[in-house]
């Protein structure tokens, strides 16, 4: 049995445009890896 999972890596995903991208991908069901430099 095979189940495909959509995965995205987002750099700079904690603020601004990156945060909006992360939110949109999460709404669409993506598994996310989010990176940021604090």
C-alpha positions in Angstrom: 0.0 0.0 0.0 1.4 3.4 -1.0 0.2 6.8 0.2 1.7 9.9 -1.3 2.4 12.9 1.1 3.1 16.3 -0.2 6.1 17.8 1.6 7.5 21.3 1.4 10.6 23.0 2.8 10.2 26.7 3.5 13.2 28.8 4.5 12.4 32.1 6.2 9.0 30.8 7.2 8.6 32.6 10.5 7.6 36.1 9.3 6.3 38.0 6.4 5.8 36.3 3.0 7.3 33.1 4.3 4.8 32.9 7.1 1.9 33.3 4.6 3.4 30.6 2.3 3.6 28.2 5.3 0.0 28.9 6.3 -1.3 28.4 2.8 0.7 25.1 2.3 -0.6 23.8 5.6 -4.2 24.6 4.6 -3.6 22.6 1.5 -2.4 19.6 3.5 1.3 19.8 3.0 3.7 18.3 5.6 6.1 21.2 6.3 9.7 21.7 7.3 10.1 25.3 8.3 13.5 27.0 8.8 14.3 30.4 10.2 17.2 32.3 11.7 16.3 34.1 14.9 
